Amino acid sequence: MAKSPKTVDVADSYAVRLMQHLVVPTFVIDPKRRVVIWNRACERLTGVAASEVIGTTKHWQAFYETKRPCLADLVALDRPEQLPEFYSEYAARGHNGLGFSAENWCVMPKLGSQLYLAIDAGPIHDEAGNLIAVVETLRDLTDQKRAEMALKELATKDGLTGLSNRRSFDQVLMTEWERAQRTQKPLALLFVDVDHFKLFNDEHGHQSGDECLREVARVVSRHAVRPLDLASRYGGEEFALILPDMSSDDACAIAEEIRGAVMALRIAHGADGAGNHVTLSVGVASHIPGEADGAPDRLLGAADQALYAAKRLGRNRVVCSERILAEFAGLGRDNVPVSGPVPGLAPRKSA
């Protein structure tokens, strides 16, 4: 038995009222992507009143500063291929009427703050299979997302200096090593060590030692300027800087800038056996990985050996792994271990 028009009107009216009072932020667009429902929870979430968007296609203005499709629009247009362009995380649930799911940072112009929203959008069809509306529901996951980001940062950051930690360094170095193998471009590595740091701690105390490390870290981090550069605290008073696509000469120039910048800070040292101010020794290596180079041990060993040489040569200097022999010959020194790269970081101990 067919329902009377009055029965249908009552049912539709009831459904609209129910949707208006849902605690889940929800809006509905028609096939022409005009807003037909903008419920009260959606008003509270976005700061945009229903009267501002009902009958228009301006719903995007509640979430973004520049015009772009919302998830409901992509459902109405049947454009799953555009999901990667507009959403950081997404899932297309096929062409069987189930719609799309996505997560995204939204700028929320009316609120003046960003929200991370989980979004579901699904089509509604009539009995003939024609699209009559798209329903989009929203969940605010901002607190969870920020907590997740904070935990991730804690896992990759050094607590004292704010630089990347050793674990993050190891991961990035392997990633960049593999990329350098593919591109056949050089990968440079700097090991930066604070000279006579144990004497500094003994003279000035550990609190001053921590502040010294933070000052050096700020200098090192200022030289990781490109997207793939990485400044990290390698351990103790030692820092490392990964510089992809960089020659030995260019990396040495950056090392000299770092050494000079720390000298310019004029951090008082003055302990017996050390100079008046804190200085750095820097070892530099750059290498284009060959097919036989399965891991970055050669690069690590070369940079380590260069730092060891910088210490042996009197500290407060930059030594490039390619010029160790020349450095020692220039000072008339012998017996530097340069027979080959030393895997790992064993032979020297900073002081």
C-alpha positions, 0 to 999 in steps of 0.5 A: 500500500502506497503512503499518502503524500501527507504521510510522506510529508510528516515523515520527512518533517520528522526526519529533518527535525531529528537531524537538526537535533542530532548531537553529531555535527551534520549537514546535507546538500542536494545534487546541485551541492546546495545546503538543505540542512545545517544542524545545530551541532554543525553550527556549534562546531563551525561557528557558522549559522544555518541561515548563512549557508542554507540554499547556497553552495558556500558550506566550504567557507565554514572549513577553509579560507579558499574555495575547495570541495568538501567531502560531500561535494566529492560524493555528489560529483562522484570524484574519488580520484580527487581524495588524495588532492584534498585530504591527508587521510582518506578512504573511498568506500566504493560506488555502492552507495557507501560514500567516502571517509577522510580526516583533515586539518580545517582552518575554521575561519569563523573560529579563528583556530584549526580543527582536525576533523574526521569526516564521513559523507554518504549519498542518499538515492531514491527508489529509482537510484537517483541521487537526491542528497548527500549527508556529511557528518563530522567528528572533532578529533583535534585533542586526540590528534595533538596528543598523537603528534606530541607523543610522536615528537617525544619519540623523535626529539632530544629532551634537552636540546629539542633537536632530533634524537639518535633514533630519528638520526639513524632512521633519516640517515638510512632513508637519505643513504638509500635515496642517494644510492638511487639518485647518485648524488652526494650525501654529506654528514657533519659530526660536531663536538664541543671541545673539552666539555667534561672540563667545562662541566667540572668548572661551571657545573652541569646546569651551565653545561646543559645551557651550553649544549642548548646554545650549540644546538641552536647554532647547529639547527639554524644550518639545517635549512632545507626540507631534508636536512636534519640536525640531531643530538648524537649523544652527550656533547656531540651533534650530527647534521645530515645534508643530502645532495651536498658536496664535501666543499659545501659541507665544509663551508657550513661546518666552518659557519657553525664553528665560527658562530659558536665562537662568536657566542663567546661562551666562557670556558676557562678551565685548565687545559682549555681556552677562554671560550667554548669551541667546536671540532667538526668532522665532515664527510661526503659520499656518493653511495655505490651499489656495494654500499649496503649501509652508511657505515662508510660515511659514518666512519669517514666523518668520525675519523675526520672528527678524531683528526680534528681533535688530534690536530688541536681542536677548534677546527674543521677537518674534511675526511678527504683532506686528513693526510694533507691536514697532518702533513701541513702540521708535520704530524704523523701516525694518524690512522688513515688506512681506511674508514673506521666503521661506527664511532669507536676510536675517539673519545671527546674531551 
